[in-house]
Amino acid sequence: MTSQELGRIERPPADRFAGKRKVYLVPLLFPDRSAPQGYSERIDQYWEQVSQQVRSLEQRLSPVKRVYHEFISEGGDDGLKALEATNPAAHKVVREKCLMGARLEALEDRETLQEMLDWERCLLIGLVSQKVAALVSESYATASNSRNDHMTRVLDTTLQPDEAGLLIISERHRVQFPKDIEVFYVNPPVLDELRRWVRQQQAEARVQEQAPEGESHDTDPE
């Protein structure tokens, strides 16, 4: 696998990638209604920049023919409807590609995904028995590995020679790409800013939680 970062690509010669399969990898970010004020605006800006950078890659390399989105277990129009309900900003980007001739593929196997999510919930509740905790942890790892293997197979069987696919997936994914697929990471400028902003908001929230009742923390010097 050859991984490229979009921000470092000047103008890759098209003939270098002729006939090769390509994946434009976009970090998956979700809207969050409970997030502090300002998050929604930054998310919208993120997906706008994603759209711009993907179009730039298409112009330099190949147009998107397949679209894959983590947590979507249906393809075509059904998948688009599911995506619109869960991630409207990403849906806008995906729909644009589908209107231009790309197809949304079912990246997930629904049963395997649901099994992994259920084991994950069990881990998050906190278990008293070490024996049960070990069993749940092992089951989660097995389901997670099966899920990753399935996504790899979907990519390998649907993405054809000389085609480009748009893959929207979590940054901490563990999908193994086939060796003949060139992966280009889409890295919008606002992404680093958004990460710093989220860390700052989380830090401020922890300070407020640890403060004695009635005591406030003013971060601005007088």
Phi and psi in degrees as a GROMACS rama.xvg file:
@    title "Ramachandran Plot"
@    xaxis  label "Phi"
@    yaxis  label "Psi"
@TYPE xy
-108.243  120.14  THR-2
-105.78  129.569  SER-3
-120.117  148.386  GLN-4
-107.725  127.953  GLU-5
-55.1165  -39.9115  LEU-6
-62.3205  -17.9535  GLY-7
-102.97  0.180914  ARG-8
-90.5236  122.404  ILE-9
-84.7332  -79.0399  GLU-10
-146.565  85.953  ARG-11
-63.2573  132.39  PRO-12
-63.1377  131.064  PRO-13
-61.3474  -34.2969  ALA-14
-68.164  -20.8022  ASP-15
-64.3947  -30.9731  ARG-16
-110.131  11.0054  PHE-17
-60.4899  130.2  ALA-18
82.1736  -8.45499  GLY-19
-90.8699  153.418  LYS-20
-84.6181  140.581  ARG-21
-131.543  143.479  LYS-22
-125.694  126.164  VAL-23
-96.5084  107.325  TYR-24
-94.6612  123.191  LEU-25
-114.578  123.97  VAL-26
-60.4143  132.933  PRO-27
-83.3302  122.631  LEU-28
-125.307  136.866  LEU-29
-107.367  152.444  PHE-30
-68.8817  156.023  PRO-31
-146.309  105.705  ASP-32
-67.0096  -23.2422  ARG-33
-87.2988  -3.92695  SER-34
-70.4056  157.116  ALA-35
-61.0055  160.258  PRO-36
-58.7645  135.105  GLN-37
108.488  -19.9692  GLY-38
-67.7573  -45.9837  TYR-39
-59.3008  -41.763  SER-40
-62.7218  -40.9968  GLU-41
-68.6088  -36.7849  ARG-42
-64.2858  -44.1655  ILE-43
-60.427  -41.4252  ASP-44
-64.5868  -38.5785  GLN-45
-59.2367  -49.6829  TYR-46
-69.927  -29.0562  TRP-47
-64.0895  -42.8927  GLU-48
-69.4576  -35.2074  GLN-49
-57.9124  -48.2157  VAL-50
-58.5223  -43.4918  SER-51
-63.8653  -44.1606  GLN-52
-72.4451  -33.6849  GLN-53
-65.6065  -42.042  VAL-54
-60.4456  -37.7818  ARG-55
-63.4521  -42.2635  SER-56
-63.7054  -40.3787  LEU-57
-62.0275  -40.676  GLU-58
-66.3883  -35.3344  GLN-59
-84.9901  -31.0825  ARG-60
-119.242  -86.2854  LEU-61
-147.433  147.568  SER-62
-69.2453  151.191  PRO-63
-70.567  126.571  VAL-64
-111.752  -22.9535  LYS-65
-132.035  142.569  ARG-66
-124.883  135.968  VAL-67
-130.512  132.905  TYR-68
-131.871  125.443  HIS-69
-55.5521  143.209  GLU-70
76.9178  1.23884  PHE-71
-102.008  117.408  ILE-72
-107.63  10.9928  SER-73
-128.991  149.556  GLU-74
-105.659  175.563  GLY-75
63.3665  -146.97  GLY-76
-63.2825  -36.5216  ASP-77
-63.2809  -40.9465  ASP-78
-65.6901  -38.8381  GLY-79
-62.8064  -39.9192  LEU-80
-64.8495  -42.2819  LYS-81
-64.0556  -39.9389  ALA-82
-68.2237  -39.1831  LEU-83
-61.1585  -34.2276  GLU-84
-75.7631  -27.8148  ALA-85
-103.55  -30.2118  THR-86
-149.094  77.11  ASN-87
-57.484  -37.6546  PRO-88
-66.4568  -43.2403  ALA-89
-66.9078  -35.8545  ALA-90
-58.0226  -38.73  HIS-91
-60.5877  -43.3508  LYS-92
-65.9753  -45.9624  VAL-93
-65.8557  -42.8676  VAL-94
-61.1394  -38.879  ARG-95
-58.6204  -43.0465  GLU-96
-68.742  -37.4015  LYS-97
-67.2569  -36.4805  CYS-98
-66.4277  -22.9664  LEU-99
-93.6739  8.26683  MET-100
111.264  -3.08908  GLY-101
-78.9664  162.917  ALA-102
-121.216  133.17  ARG-103
-80.3725  119.104  LEU-104
-95.8925  153.429  GLU-105
-80.335  102.811  ALA-106
-77.8348  -32.4611  LEU-107
-102.274  151.952  GLU-108
-94.6145  118.638  ASP-109
-56.2992  -47.6592  ARG-110
-63.8033  -42.3957  GLU-111
-66.0437  -41.4064  THR-112
-61.9894  -46.1635  LEU-113
-64.0904  -38.1329  GLN-114
-62.9469  -45.4793  GLU-115
-61.8697  -43.0868  MET-116
-64.7169  -36.876  LEU-117
-66.898  -43.1766  ASP-118
-63.805  -35.8895  TRP-119
-64.3595  -41.3458  GLU-120
-61.8423  -39.1004  ARG-121
-61.9543  -40.1782  CYS-122
-64.9609  -36.4188  LEU-123
-74.506  -22.2459  LEU-124
-76.6437  -17.3489  ILE-125
84.7737  112.581  GLY-126
-107.787  141.244  LEU-127
-81.9933  -45.3549  VAL-128
-77.089  126.285  SER-129
-65.9733  -33.1716  GLN-130
-64.9372  -45.3399  LYS-131
-67.3265  -40.8842  VAL-132
-61.1453  -40.5282  ALA-133
-66.2914  -39.9712  ALA-134
-64.39  -44.895  LEU-135
-64.0734  -42.6348  VAL-136
-62.6872  -42.9538  SER-137
-65.6701  -40.4937  GLU-138
-66.2204  -39.1649  SER-139
-63.1174  -45.2017  TYR-140
-62.0932  -40.8974  ALA-141
-63.6656  -46.1791  THR-142
-65.3539  -39.4407  ALA-143
-64.0374  -43.1576  SER-144
-64.3373  -40.7557  ASN-145
-62.4488  -40.0507  SER-146
-63.3161  -46.638  ARG-147
-62.0509  -41.9099  ASN-148
-62.0437  -39.1504  ASP-149
-64.7661  -43.7207  HIS-150
-63.9393  -37.8661  MET-151
-61.618  -43.1015  THR-152
-64.2268  -39.8814  ARG-153
-60.7026  -47.627  VAL-154
-59.697  -43.9914  LEU-155
-69.9716  -33.8133  ASP-156
-89.7798  -22.5752  THR-157
-99.3786  -33.6468  THR-158
-80.3605  117.209  LEU-159
-91.7501  164.169  GLN-160
-53.8259  136.12  PRO-161
70.7892  7.90102  ASP-162
-93.7527  155.105  GLU-163
-115.302  137.086  ALA-164
-119.187  146.09  GLY-165
-100.524  116.755  LEU-166
-113.463  118.12  LEU-167
-107.753  112.748  ILE-168
-153.318  155.799  ILE-169
-58.4493  146.97  SER-170
-63.7183  -29.7793  GLU-171
-93.1844  23.4878  ARG-172
-63.6556  159.847  HIS-173
-125.986  29.8123  ARG-174
-72.9206  132.104  VAL-175
-95.0712  119.666  GLN-176
-83.1719  141.019  PHE-177
-54.0969  146.4  PRO-178
-63.0971  -24.4597  LYS-179
-89.9474  6.99815  ASP-180
-99.1237  126.807  ILE-181
-87.2274  127.579  GLU-182
-109.793  126.501  VAL-183
-116.532  119.183  PHE-184
-85.7247  123.685  TYR-185
-86.5769  122.575  VAL-186
-132.164  79.0615  ASN-187
-59.261  144.696  PRO-188
-55.9745  -33.9294  PRO-189
-73.2287  -12.5914  VAL-190
-63.5939  -47.0495  LEU-191
-63.7654  -39.4536  ASP-192
-62.0969  -41.816  GLU-193
-65.1876  -40.5592  LEU-194
-61.299  -45.6164  ARG-195
-63.6857  -40.6929  ARG-196
-63.5958  -42.6755  TRP-197
-64.1444  -43.6659  VAL-198
-61.3576  -40.3359  ARG-199
-64.5429  -43.1668  GLN-200
-63.6541  -40.2312  GLN-201
-66.0986  -40.641  GLN-202
-63.9356  -43.0937  ALA-203
-64.8196  -36.536  GLU-204
-65.8956  -39.2871  ALA-205
-65.1179  -38.8305  ARG-206
-62.0313  -43.1273  VAL-207
-65.3128  -37.6303  GLN-208
-67.1772  -34.3369  GLU-209
-84.9922  -13.7255  GLN-210
-71.4307  138.949  ALA-211
-58.4693  151.952  PRO-212
-60.0037  131.697  GLU-213
91.8199  -11.5064  GLY-214
-98.1398  133.831  GLU-215
-115.532  156.824  SER-216
-117.43  117.569  HIS-217
-101.465  114.552  ASP-218
-81.5742  -8.75064  THR-219
-93.3917  125.593  ASP-220
-68.7306  144.998  PRO-221
